[in-house]
Amino acid sequence: MKIITNQTFDEERALYGAENLIVKNCAFDGLADGESAFKESRNVQVNHCFFNLRYPFWHDSGLKIENSEMTELCRAALWYSDHVEIHDSKLHGIKALRECSNIKMYGCDIISPEFGWSVHGIEMEDCQAESEYFMMRSDNLVFKNVQFKGKYSFQYIENSIFENCTFDTKDAFWHGKNIVVKNSLIKGEYLAWYSENITFINCKIMGTQPLCYCKNLKLIDCEMIDTDLSFERSEVEATLTAPILSIKNPLSGHIYVPAVGEIIRDIADTKGEILIKEQCLCA
């Protein structure tokens, strides 16, 4: 493989169509303000590089990025690419990952609105992320030890697994299908409305009006903290390990809970059964 080290590139399509290339300690920055440095490349490795220009990795295959930084000016960094590994890197430009497939990310720091749209197959581990509309319309996500903060995350995703994660997010998992969330903390308003086949196992869930209008919703040994108006018009099978503030109009199924502050039934056709040990006001 050819090796390029300690150089600066600022021209348009600086390494367009590169193949079998290792790039180390290089900067993609400068007055020429060129775009698309590695467009249409194959089998490229990038290590300890700095990206301050737009669209560096479009239509690439077999790409490995390590210990590198993509700044706020490095917008739309990876689009239409496949078989990509990103390790210990910063992705700080808007729309950093889109329309890609077979992605692996480890130890990365993501600050990127509209990150990860329409991605097919992504493994993310030991990463932290801030975004809005994070991973929208993507599928086959496998997340482990991911810390996320933002709004409107994981909307319309399918066939995904999340484990040991912390999500501080509003409107997460809306319209999601075939999702499992294990041993995680999910904090935010209006969790998983209109979802289908979503299961939470040993999770902590916080925030108002969670899990409404769901189909085939399951909670196994979960704790719901400061949650009110929960499960409205949902098909639900739930075993909760702690008291809950209020439950409203579950459509069908069973909810097992130690105690509940208020049960609201003001719609005739909601038949979900709530089985409680004692009636109480939950502080």
C-alpha positions as CSV (number, residue, x, y, z in Angstrom):
1,M,0.0,0.0,0.0
2,K,1.2,3.5,-0.7
3,I,1.8,5.7,2.3
4,I,1.3,9.5,2.5
5,T,2.5,11.3,5.7
6,N,2.8,14.9,7.1
7,Q,1.1,16.7,4.2
8,T,-1.6,19.4,3.9
9,F,-4.3,19.2,1.2
10,D,-6.8,22.0,0.4
11,E,-7.6,21.5,-3.3
12,E,-10.8,20.0,-4.8
13,R,-10.9,16.2,-4.8
14,A,-7.3,16.1,-3.5
15,L,-7.1,12.3,-3.4
16,Y,-10.1,11.4,-5.6
17,G,-10.4,7.7,-6.5
18,A,-7.5,6.7,-4.2
19,E,-7.0,2.9,-3.8
20,N,-4.8,0.9,-1.4
21,L,-3.6,4.0,0.4
22,I,-2.5,4.8,4.0
23,V,-2.7,8.5,5.0
24,K,-1.0,9.6,8.3
25,N,-0.6,12.9,10.1
26,C,-2.1,14.9,7.3
27,A,-4.4,17.9,7.3
28,F,-7.3,18.6,4.9
29,D,-7.5,22.4,5.3
30,G,-6.5,25.6,3.6
31,L,-7.3,28.6,1.5
32,A,-8.4,26.7,-1.6
33,D,-11.3,25.3,0.4
34,G,-11.6,22.2,-1.7
35,E,-14.3,19.6,-1.3
36,S,-14.5,15.8,-1.6
37,A,-10.9,14.8,-0.7
38,F,-11.4,11.0,-0.9
39,K,-14.5,10.7,-3.1
40,E,-14.9,7.3,-4.9
41,S,-12.0,5.7,-3.0
42,R,-11.3,2.1,-2.1
43,N,-9.3,0.4,0.6
44,V,-8.1,3.6,2.3
45,Q,-6.7,3.9,5.9
46,V,-6.6,7.3,7.6
47,N,-4.8,7.8,10.9
48,H,-4.2,11.0,13.0
49,C,-5.6,13.3,10.3
50,F,-7.4,16.6,10.6
51,F,-10.4,17.4,8.4
52,N,-11.7,21.0,8.1
53,L,-13.2,20.8,4.6
54,R,-16.5,19.5,3.3
55,Y,-17.6,16.0,2.1
56,P,-14.3,14.1,2.5
57,F,-15.7,10.5,2.3
58,W,-18.4,10.1,-0.3
59,H,-19.0,6.8,-2.3
60,D,-16.0,5.1,-0.5
61,S,-15.7,1.4,0.3
62,G,-13.3,-0.3,2.7
63,L,-12.5,2.8,4.7
64,K,-10.8,2.9,8.1
65,I,-10.5,6.1,10.1
66,E,-8.5,6.2,13.4
67,N,-7.5,8.9,15.8
68,S,-8.7,11.7,13.5
69,E,-10.8,14.9,13.9
70,M,-13.6,16.2,11.7
71,T,-14.4,19.8,12.7
72,E,-17.7,21.8,12.5
73,L,-16.7,22.9,9.0
74,C,-16.3,19.2,7.9
75,R,-20.0,18.9,7.0
76,A,-21.6,15.7,5.6
77,A,-18.4,13.8,6.0
78,L,-19.5,10.3,5.2
79,W,-22.2,9.7,2.6
80,Y,-23.0,6.7,0.4
81,S,-20.1,4.7,1.8
82,D,-19.9,1.1,2.9
83,H,-17.7,-1.2,5.0
84,V,-16.3,1.6,7.2
85,E,-14.6,1.5,10.6
86,I,-14.1,4.6,12.7
87,H,-12.1,4.4,15.9
88,D,-11.3,7.0,18.6
89,S,-12.2,9.9,16.4
90,K,-14.2,13.2,16.6
91,L,-17.1,13.7,14.2
92,H,-18.3,17.3,14.8
93,G,-19.8,18.4,11.5
94,I,-23.5,18.4,10.7
95,K,-24.9,15.3,8.9
96,A,-21.7,13.4,9.4
97,L,-23.0,9.9,8.4
98,R,-25.8,9.3,5.9
99,E,-26.9,6.6,3.4
100,C,-24.1,4.3,4.5
101,S,-23.9,0.6,5.2
102,N,-21.8,-1.8,7.3
103,I,-20.4,0.7,9.7
104,K,-18.4,0.1,12.9
105,M,-17.7,2.9,15.4
106,Y,-15.7,2.6,18.6
107,G,-14.6,5.2,21.1
108,C,-15.9,8.1,19.1
109,D,-17.1,11.6,20.0
110,I,-20.0,12.7,17.9
111,I,-21.5,16.3,17.9
112,S,-23.6,16.3,14.7
113,P,-27.2,17.3,14.0
114,E,-29.0,14.9,11.7
115,F,-26.4,12.2,12.2
116,G,-26.9,8.7,10.8
117,W,-29.9,9.0,8.5
118,S,-30.8,5.9,6.4
119,V,-27.8,3.9,7.6
120,H,-28.1,0.1,7.1
121,G,-26.1,-1.9,9.6
122,I,-24.1,0.0,12.2
123,E,-22.3,-1.2,15.3
124,M,-21.5,1.6,17.8
125,E,-19.6,0.9,21.1
126,D,-18.2,3.1,23.8
127,C,-19.2,6.3,22.0
128,Q,-20.8,9.6,23.1
129,A,-23.1,11.6,20.9
130,E,-25.0,14.8,20.7
131,S,-27.5,15.3,17.9
132,E,-31.0,16.0,16.7
133,Y,-32.9,13.5,14.6
134,F,-30.2,11.0,15.5
135,M,-30.2,7.8,13.3
136,M,-33.5,8.5,11.7
137,R,-34.8,5.8,9.3
138,S,-31.9,3.5,9.9
139,D,-32.0,-0.2,10.5
140,N,-29.9,-3.0,12.1
141,L,-28.3,-0.9,14.8
142,V,-26.3,-2.6,17.5
143,F,-25.3,-0.1,20.3
144,K,-23.3,-0.9,23.4
145,N,-22.2,1.6,26.1
146,V,-23.4,4.6,24.1
147,Q,-24.1,7.9,25.8
148,F,-26.5,10.1,23.9
149,K,-28.0,13.5,24.4
150,G,-30.4,15.3,22.1
151,K,-33.9,15.4,20.6
152,Y,-35.9,13.2,18.3
153,S,-33.6,10.2,18.3
154,F,-34.1,6.8,16.6
155,Q,-37.3,7.7,14.8
156,Y,-38.5,5.1,12.3
157,I,-35.6,2.7,13.0
158,E,-36.0,-1.0,12.6
159,N,-34.4,-4.3,13.8
160,S,-32.1,-2.9,16.4
161,I,-30.5,-3.8,19.8
162,F,-29.3,-1.4,22.5
163,E,-27.4,-2.5,25.6
164,N,-25.9,-0.6,28.6
165,C,-26.7,2.7,27.1
166,T,-27.8,6.1,28.5
167,F,-30.2,8.2,26.4
168,D,-31.2,11.7,27.5
169,T,-33.6,12.5,24.6
170,K,-37.1,13.6,23.7
171,D,-39.4,11.7,21.4
172,A,-37.1,8.7,21.1
173,F,-38.0,5.5,19.1
174,W,-41.1,7.0,17.5
175,H,-42.5,4.6,14.9
176,G,-39.7,2.2,15.6
177,K,-40.1,-1.5,14.9
178,N,-38.5,-4.7,16.2
179,I,-36.3,-3.1,18.9
180,V,-34.8,-4.5,22.1
181,V,-33.3,-2.2,24.8
182,K,-31.4,-3.9,27.7
183,N,-29.9,-2.6,30.9
184,S,-30.2,1.0,29.9
185,L,-31.4,4.4,31.2
186,I,-33.8,6.3,29.0
187,K,-34.7,9.8,30.1
188,G,-37.1,12.1,28.1
189,E,-40.6,13.0,27.1
190,Y,-43.0,10.9,25.0
191,L,-40.9,7.8,24.7
192,A,-41.6,5.4,21.8
193,W,-45.0,6.6,20.7
194,Y,-46.4,4.6,17.7
195,S,-43.7,1.9,18.0
196,E,-44.2,-1.7,17.2
197,N,-42.5,-4.8,18.7
198,I,-40.3,-2.9,21.2
199,T,-39.0,-4.6,24.3
200,F,-37.3,-3.0,27.3
201,I,-35.5,-5.4,29.7
202,N,-34.1,-4.2,33.1
203,C,-34.3,-0.6,32.1
204,K,-34.9,2.7,33.9
205,I,-37.4,4.9,32.2
206,M,-37.9,8.6,33.1
207,G,-40.2,11.3,31.8
208,T,-43.8,12.2,31.1
209,Q,-46.2,10.3,28.9
210,P,-44.1,7.4,27.8
211,L,-45.0,4.4,25.7
212,C,-48.3,5.5,24.2
213,Y,-50.0,4.1,21.0
214,C,-47.6,1.2,21.0
215,K,-48.2,-2.3,19.4
216,N,-46.8,-5.4,21.1
217,L,-45.0,-3.4,23.8
218,K,-43.1,-5.4,26.4
219,L,-41.3,-4.3,29.6
220,I,-39.5,-6.9,31.7
221,D,-38.3,-5.9,35.2
222,C,-38.2,-2.2,34.4
223,E,-38.4,0.8,36.7
224,M,-40.4,3.8,35.6
225,I,-39.3,7.0,37.5
226,D,-41.5,10.1,37.6
227,T,-43.5,8.8,34.7
228,D,-47.1,9.9,34.3
229,L,-49.9,9.2,31.8
230,S,-48.1,6.1,30.7
231,F,-49.3,3.4,28.2
232,E,-52.2,5.3,26.7
233,R,-53.8,3.2,24.0
234,S,-50.9,0.7,24.0
235,E,-51.0,-3.1,23.6
236,V,-48.7,-3.8,26.6
237,E,-47.3,-6.7,28.7
238,A,-45.2,-5.1,31.5
239,T,-43.6,-6.1,34.8
240,L,-42.5,-3.0,36.7
241,T,-40.3,-3.2,39.8
242,A,-41.2,0.2,41.4
243,P,-44.2,2.4,41.8
244,I,-45.4,4.6,39.0
245,L,-47.2,8.0,39.1
246,S,-50.1,7.2,36.7
247,I,-51.3,4.9,34.0
248,K,-53.8,6.0,31.4
249,N,-56.1,4.0,29.2
250,P,-53.9,1.0,28.3
251,L,-55.6,-0.6,25.3
252,S,-54.9,-4.3,26.1
253,G,-52.6,-6.6,27.9
254,H,-51.3,-6.7,31.5
255,I,-49.3,-4.3,33.7
256,Y,-47.9,-5.7,36.9
257,V,-46.7,-2.9,39.3
258,P,-46.0,-2.7,43.0
259,A,-48.0,0.5,43.4
260,V,-49.6,3.3,41.3
261,G,-50.6,6.8,42.1
262,E,-53.5,7.1,39.7
263,I,-55.3,4.9,37.2
264,I,-57.1,6.9,34.5
265,R,-59.8,5.2,32.6
266,D,-61.9,7.7,30.6
267,I,-62.2,5.8,27.3
268,A,-64.6,2.8,27.2
269,D,-62.7,0.6,24.8
270,T,-59.4,0.4,26.7
271,K,-59.2,-3.0,28.4
272,G,-55.6,-3.3,29.6
273,E,-55.5,-5.0,33.0
274,I,-53.5,-3.3,35.8
275,L,-52.5,-5.6,38.7
276,I,-51.1,-3.7,41.7
277,K,-50.1,-4.7,45.3
278,E,-51.4,-1.5,46.8
279,Q,-52.9,1.8,45.8
280,C,-50.7,4.8,46.7
281,L,-49.7,8.3,45.8
282,C,-46.2,8.0,44.5
283,A,-43.9,10.8,45.5
